[in-house]
Amino acid sequence: MTHLTEIKVRGYHLDIYQHVNNARYLEFLEEARWGYLEDNGDIEFFRELGLAWVIVNININYREAATMGHTLQISTHFSKIGSKSAMVRQEVRIKGSDRIAADADITFVCLDQKTGKAVPIEGALKERLQQQLQAS
């Protein structure tokens, strides 16, 4: 399933060049991932299993400057599920246009909160993630 999040660009998001600072995009992407987890009921699912998402890699491309007043529309969906990690694809569009401000591939592992170690993606966890991958 693709999830959409909208964020209005405010003055405090801007850098000295009057466009969204590159580090802010990481915050926007994180906000969109949290919205995705909340809307899909995954926060409770992961809590019940004693697991947490831990980001291990972010590959982001900055494509076009977003400026104050723009509304950014962030799409989030699963793009790959492996045996030990999974990947989420996110795209930041400037609403009302076909312009892409940034896109990113985020790789995460599922961490057992008791042991602090990554767990294999199998069983109920794999089924849950595959359902979301297929709905994308």
C-alpha positions in Angstrom: 0.0 0.0 0.0 1.3 3.5 -0.9 0.8 5.9 2.0 0.6 9.7 1.4 1.8 12.4 3.8 1.6 16.1 3.2 3.9 18.7 4.8 3.7 22.4 4.3 7.1 24.0 4.0 7.6 26.7 6.7 10.3 29.3 7.2 12.1 27.2 9.8 12.6 24.4 7.2 14.7 26.7 5.0 18.5 27.2 4.9 20.4 30.4 4.1 19.7 29.8 0.4 15.9 29.9 1.1 15.1 26.4 0.1 14.5 23.3 2.3 17.7 22.2 4.0 18.9 18.8 3.0 18.7 17.5 6.6 15.0 18.5 6.8 14.2 16.0 4.1 15.3 13.2 6.4 12.9 14.5 9.0 10.1 14.8 6.5 10.7 11.2 5.4 10.7 10.0 9.0 7.4 11.8 9.7 5.9 10.0 6.6 7.2 6.6 7.8 5.6 7.1 11.2 2.3 8.1 9.6 2.6 4.9 7.5 3.1 2.7 10.6 0.3 4.4 12.5 -2.2 4.2 9.7 -1.4 0.5 9.0 -1.5 -0.6 12.7 2.1 -1.6 12.5 3.2 0.2 15.6 1.0 -2.0 17.8 2.0 -5.1 15.7 5.7 -4.5 16.2 5.2 -3.6 19.9 3.4 -6.9 20.5 6.3 -8.8 18.9 8.9 -6.8 20.9 10.4 -5.5 17.7 11.5 -2.1 16.5 12.4 -0.8 13.1 16.1 0.3 12.9 17.3 2.2 9.9 20.6 0.8 8.7 20.9 2.8 5.4 19.4 5.8 3.7 20.1 6.5 0.1 18.6 9.9 -0.8 18.6 11.9 -4.1 17.9 15.6 -4.0 16.3 16.5 -7.3 14.7 20.0 -7.0 14.6 22.7 -4.4 11.4 23.1 -2.4 10.7 26.6 -1.0 8.5 28.2 1.6 4.8 27.8 0.8 5.2 24.6 -1.1 3.2 21.7 0.1 5.2 18.5 -0.2 3.4 15.2 -0.8 5.5 12.2 0.4 4.6 8.7 -0.8 5.8 5.7 1.2 5.7 2.0 0.3 7.6 -1.2 0.8 9.8 -2.0 -2.2 11.8 -5.1 -1.1 11.7 -7.7 1.6 14.8 -9.8 2.2 15.6 -12.4 4.8 17.3 -10.0 7.2 16.3 -6.5 6.0 13.5 -4.7 4.1 13.4 -1.6 2.0 10.9 1.3 1.9 10.8 3.6 -1.1 9.8 7.2 -0.5 9.2 10.1 -3.0 8.8 13.7 -2.1 6.7 15.6 -4.7 5.9 19.3 -4.9 2.1 19.1 -4.7 0.3 20.5 -7.7 3.1 19.7 -10.1 4.9 16.7 -11.5 8.2 17.9 -9.9 10.1 15.5 -7.6 12.0 17.3 -4.8 13.7 14.1 -3.5 13.4 10.4 -3.4 15.0 7.8 -1.1 15.4 4.1 -0.4 15.5 3.3 3.3 16.8 -0.1 4.4 15.8 -1.3 7.9 16.2 -4.3 10.1 13.8 -5.5 12.8 15.5 -5.4 16.2 14.5 -7.6 19.1 14.1 -5.0 21.9 15.2 -7.4 24.6 18.4 -8.7 23.0 19.3 -5.7 20.9 19.9 -7.9 17.9 18.4 -8.0 14.5 16.0 -10.9 13.9 15.4 -12.8 10.6 12.4 -11.7 8.7 10.3 -14.9 8.8 7.0 -16.2 10.0 4.3 -13.7 11.0 6.7 -10.8 10.5 7.5 -11.8 6.9 3.8 -12.4 6.1 2.9 -9.0 7.5 5.5 -7.2 5.4 4.8 -9.2 2.3 1.1 -8.2 2.5 2.2 -4.5 2.4 4.6 -5.1 -0.4 1.9 -6.8 -2.5 -0.5 -3.9 -1.8 2.0 -1.3 -3.1 
